[in-house]
Amino acid sequence: MNPFQFDAHSTLDAQVQAQLCAYNAAFDELGLRFRWDARTLTSLAAIDGEQARITAYIEAHHAHLLKAYSAEFLSRAILGKKNARYPACLSTRVETVPHAGHAARQPQATHRREHLSYGAELPALAGV
């Protein structure tokens, strides 16, 4: 690997980690019991648009939330919280992260803060 490839890989890793931190913080702030890892984030990168990626994830892995909230409402709330932390969007094609083409079902988080702060734009989610 030449130095340019190493720098590009390091930059991509840093971008992926920043995205993950922002998304996972948004989920936590909204009281959602799921977390993304690099595999999940990069598997969703093939979908054009962040809101569409979030919607696809919710529909595939947390469809029960759609009984109480619309996909548009949830994806906008998550994206708003995520963008407050890290407004950059991950490119639609990420190839250097291992297993980028394999979407894995994400385990739900087993812990959360005792007192979550819910923004006025999203009421506490039922069953969370």
C-alpha positions as CSV (number, residue, x, y, z in Angstrom):
1,M,0.0,0.0,0.0
2,N,1.5,3.3,-1.0
3,P,1.3,6.4,1.4
4,F,-1.6,7.9,-0.7
5,Q,-3.7,4.8,-0.3
6,F,-3.0,4.7,3.5
7,D,-4.0,8.4,3.9
8,A,-7.2,7.8,1.8
9,H,-8.1,4.7,3.9
10,S,-7.4,6.6,7.2
11,T,-9.6,9.5,6.0
12,L,-12.4,7.2,5.1
13,D,-12.2,5.4,8.4
14,A,-12.3,8.8,10.2
15,Q,-15.4,9.8,8.2
16,V,-17.1,6.5,8.8
17,Q,-16.4,6.7,12.6
18,A,-17.6,10.3,12.7
19,Q,-20.8,9.3,10.9
20,L,-21.3,6.4,13.3
21,C,-20.8,8.5,16.3
22,A,-23.3,11.1,15.1
23,Y,-26.0,8.5,14.1
24,N,-25.6,6.5,17.3
25,A,-25.8,9.7,19.4
26,A,-29.0,10.7,17.6
27,F,-30.5,7.3,18.2
28,D,-29.6,7.6,21.9
29,E,-31.0,11.1,22.2
30,L,-34.3,10.0,20.7
31,G,-34.5,7.0,23.0
32,L,-34.2,4.5,20.1
33,R,-32.7,1.2,21.1
34,F,-30.4,0.5,18.2
35,R,-26.9,1.2,17.1
36,W,-25.1,1.1,13.8
37,D,-21.7,-0.3,13.1
38,A,-19.5,0.3,10.0
39,R,-21.0,-2.7,8.2
40,T,-24.5,-1.3,8.6
41,L,-23.5,2.2,7.6
42,T,-21.7,1.1,4.5
43,S,-24.4,-1.4,3.5
44,L,-26.8,1.5,3.5
45,A,-24.4,3.7,1.5
46,A,-25.7,2.2,-1.7
47,I,-29.1,4.0,-1.1
48,D,-29.1,7.5,-2.4
49,G,-29.9,10.1,0.3
50,E,-29.5,9.9,4.1
51,Q,-33.2,10.2,4.9
52,A,-33.9,7.3,2.5
53,R,-31.1,5.2,4.1
54,I,-32.6,5.8,7.6
55,T,-36.1,4.9,6.3
56,A,-34.8,1.7,4.7
57,Y,-33.1,0.7,7.9
58,I,-36.2,1.3,10.0
59,E,-38.5,-0.5,7.6
60,A,-36.1,-3.5,7.5
61,H,-35.1,-3.8,11.1
62,H,-37.6,-1.8,13.3
63,A,-40.9,-1.9,11.4
64,H,-42.7,-2.0,14.8
65,L,-41.9,1.7,15.2
66,L,-44.0,2.4,12.1
67,K,-47.1,1.5,14.0
68,A,-46.8,4.7,16.1
69,Y,-44.7,7.0,13.9
70,S,-44.4,7.6,10.2
71,A,-41.1,6.6,8.5
72,E,-40.8,10.2,7.3
73,F,-41.2,11.6,10.9
74,L,-38.7,9.2,12.3
75,S,-36.1,9.6,9.6
76,R,-36.3,13.4,9.8
77,A,-36.0,13.4,13.6
78,I,-32.9,11.1,13.4
79,L,-31.4,13.1,10.6
80,G,-31.9,16.4,12.4
81,K,-30.1,15.1,15.5
82,K,-27.4,13.4,13.4
83,N,-26.8,16.6,11.4
84,A,-26.5,18.7,14.5
85,R,-23.4,16.7,15.4
86,Y,-22.0,15.9,12.0
87,P,-23.7,17.5,8.9
88,A,-21.5,15.7,6.3
89,C,-23.0,12.9,4.3
90,L,-21.2,9.6,3.7
91,S,-20.7,9.1,0.0
92,T,-23.0,6.7,-1.8
93,R,-20.2,4.3,-2.6
94,V,-17.9,3.0,0.1
95,E,-15.7,0.1,-0.9
96,T,-12.8,0.0,1.6
97,V,-14.7,-1.0,4.7
98,P,-14.8,-4.8,5.1
99,H,-18.1,-6.6,4.4
100,A,-19.6,-3.4,3.0
101,G,-22.0,-5.4,0.9
102,H,-23.5,-7.5,3.7
103,A,-26.3,-6.0,5.7
104,A,-26.4,-7.5,9.2
105,R,-29.3,-7.4,11.5
106,Q,-28.3,-5.2,14.4
107,P,-28.8,-6.2,17.9
108,Q,-30.8,-3.8,20.0
109,A,-28.8,-1.9,22.6
110,T,-28.9,-3.5,26.0
111,H,-28.5,-0.4,28.0
112,R,-29.4,3.3,27.9
113,R,-29.3,6.3,30.1
114,E,-31.6,6.5,33.0
115,H,-33.0,9.8,31.9
116,L,-33.1,10.5,28.2
117,S,-33.8,13.9,26.9
118,Y,-36.4,14.0,24.2
119,G,-36.7,17.0,21.9
120,A,-40.0,18.7,21.5
121,E,-40.1,17.5,17.9
122,L,-40.2,13.8,18.9
123,P,-42.4,12.6,21.8
124,A,-41.1,9.7,23.8
125,L,-41.3,6.5,21.7
126,A,-43.8,3.9,23.0
127,G,-42.2,0.8,24.4
128,V,-38.7,2.3,24.5
